[in-house]
Amino acid sequence: MTIAEPLKDTGVFPAMVTQMIAVGEKTGDLSGMLAKIAEFYTEEVDAAVESLTAVIEPIYDYRCGNCGWRHARRHVSTDIQHGRRHTVTI
């Protein structure tokens, strides 16, 4: 019995993973195949995180920028009413 067979039987692992493990066992390069599987899933996770960040970042920037601008505008308005001067650095 190989390692790939019980992994396949569980139904937990994708078919690609169990097939690559089976090929690695047959060719005698199981560690190489496991490294390729790890590389593939690392790239998949990186791509997913990048996509999620691209979606969330503009929303976060809008919400935080909006709140910050309202707070800064209110603060400067109050200071102008009281005759205080400020230097704004952007």
C-alpha positions in Angstrom: 0.0 0.0 0.0 1.2 3.5 -0.8 0.7 6.8 1.0 -1.5 8.2 -1.8 -4.1 5.4 -1.5 -5.4 6.1 2.0 -5.1 9.9 1.4 -7.3 9.5 -1.7 -9.8 7.3 0.2 -10.4 10.0 2.9 -11.7 12.4 0.3 -10.1 15.3 2.2 -7.3 15.9 -0.3 -7.7 17.2 -3.8 -7.2 14.7 -6.6 -4.2 16.6 -7.9 -2.4 16.2 -4.5 -3.0 12.5 -4.2 -2.0 12.0 -7.9 1.2 13.9 -7.4 2.0 12.0 -4.3 1.4 8.7 -6.2 3.7 9.9 -9.0 6.3 10.9 -6.4 6.2 7.4 -4.9 6.4 5.7 -8.2 9.4 7.7 -9.4 11.2 7.7 -6.0 11.0 11.4 -5.7 8.3 11.9 -3.1 10.1 14.8 -1.4 10.4 16.6 -4.7 6.6 16.1 -5.4 5.7 17.3 -1.9 7.9 20.4 -2.5 6.0 21.1 -5.7 2.7 20.7 -4.0 3.8 23.1 -1.3 5.0 25.6 -3.8 1.7 25.4 -5.7 -0.5 26.0 -2.7 1.8 28.8 -1.4 1.3 30.6 -4.7 -2.5 29.9 -4.5 -2.6 31.4 -1.0 -0.5 34.4 -2.0 -2.8 35.1 -5.0 -5.9 34.8 -2.8 -4.5 37.2 -0.2 -3.5 39.6 -2.9 -7.0 39.5 -4.4 -8.7 40.0 -1.1 -6.4 42.9 -0.2 -7.2 44.5 -3.5 -10.9 44.4 -2.7 -10.6 45.4 1.0 -8.0 48.1 0.7 -10.0 50.8 -1.2 -12.9 50.3 1.2 -10.6 50.6 4.2 -8.9 53.7 2.7 -12.3 55.3 2.0 -13.7 54.6 5.5 -10.5 55.7 7.4 -9.8 58.6 5.1 -13.4 59.8 5.4 -13.4 59.6 9.2 -10.0 61.2 9.4 -10.9 64.1 7.1 -14.1 64.9 9.0 -12.2 64.9 12.3 -9.4 67.1 10.9 -11.9 69.5 9.3 -13.9 69.9 12.5 -10.6 70.4 14.5 -9.3 73.1 12.1 -12.7 74.9 12.0 -12.8 75.1 15.8 -9.3 76.4 15.9 -10.0 79.1 13.2 -13.0 80.3 15.2 -10.7 80.7 18.2 -8.0 82.5 16.2 -5.4 79.7 16.4 -2.9 79.2 13.6 -1.7 75.8 12.4 0.9 74.6 9.9 -0.5 71.6 8.0 2.1 69.1 6.6 0.9 66.6 4.0 
